[in-house]
Amino acid sequence: MNHQFKQNKADEYFTKEYAIRPLLKYIRPDKVIWCPFDNKKSNFVRLLKENGNDVIYSHIESGQDFFFWKPIQNYDYIISNPPYSMREQILERLFLLGRPFAILINEAGLFDSQKRYTLLKNNPFEIMVFNKRIHYIKSGKSLKGVPFKSIFLCSGILPRQIVFEKL
């Protein structure tokens, strides 16, 4: 399988703390989290640890390809900000793994492909919608005026299918 993420550094955006905090109230501190698109400096890893979670992190640059690798240790949730260009393949793998998950993704075109439509139609999911757009970090710089709106697409984490949160 050709993984665009290996070559496409344009997909590497880092998430600010304020975008992760609303999710923490739905994550019990006794749970083990796998962050498959993160390194030890990730805000996801740091904030989940501060929340009291044990965190396993992995990243393609460390030779841990999400599509072929998974932790040996048992984990309860998968939480991360994956490369948007591969969201269809990522969703397919997440549902195949069968664990609760929360991924931060672009909401535009979420149901546009037949494959994503079918995946979401046939699997349980929830959405966390924010009151404004999230600004990301790219190459160490904070981005302003991001041209897309992000949501947390979850499965088995939120109490209702749509949850609204304020940033």
NUMIGU-559127 format. One record per residue (C-alpha): x, y, z. Coordinates in steps of 0.25 Angstrom, whole numbers, plus 5000, padded with zeros to 4 digits. Last residue first. Layout:
<nodes>
XYZ
...
</nodes>
This chain:
<nodes>
494651075088
493251045090
492650905089
491450845082
491250695083
490550615071
490350465072
490150465087
490950425099
492350435092
493450325092
492950205085
493350255071
493850395069
494050495058
494550615065
494250735056
495050835047
494650955039
495450985027
496151105021
497051135033
497151285035
498351285044
499451185045
500351175057
501751155053
502651035057
502650975043
501150975043
500351005056
498850995055
497651095056
496351025059
495151085053
493951135062
492751085070
493250945070
492550815066
492850685072
492350565064
491950425067
492050295060
491450155059
491850085047
491050055034
490650195029
491950245033
492750145025
491750155014
491850305012
493350295014
493450195002
492450264993
493250394995
492650524998
492150495013
493350565020
493450665009
493750785018
493850735032
495350735033
495850645043
496250625058
496150475061
495450415073
495350265075
494750145081
495350015077
494949925066
496249915058
495449905045
494650035048
495950105050
496650045038
495450095029
495450225035
496950245032
496850195018
495750305016
496450405024
497750395016
497950545011
497450595025
498750535031
498350495045
498050575058
498050475069
497250385078
497150235078
496450185091
496550065100
497950005098
498649875101
500149875099
500749815086
500449945080
499949945065
500749945052
500349925038
499350035034
499850125045
501250125040
502250115052
503550145046
503950255055
503550355044
502250285042
501850325057
501550255070
501050295083
500550205095
499850285106
499450245120
498350345124
498350435136
497850555129
499250615129
499650495121
498550525111
499050665110
500450625107
500150525097
499150605090
500050735090
501050645083
502550655088
502650505090
502250475076
500850465069
500150405058
499650275065
499250335078
498850205086
498150235099
498050145111
496850185120
496850215135
496750365133
495350345126
495250425113
493950505111
494450625118
495750625111
495050645097
494850795100
496350815103
496850765090
496550895082
497150985093
498450905093
498850945079
498850835068
500050815059
499950805044
500750705036
499950675023
500850775015
501950675018
501450585008
502450475005
502250375016
500750425018
500450385003
500550235008
500650144996
500050005000
</nodes>
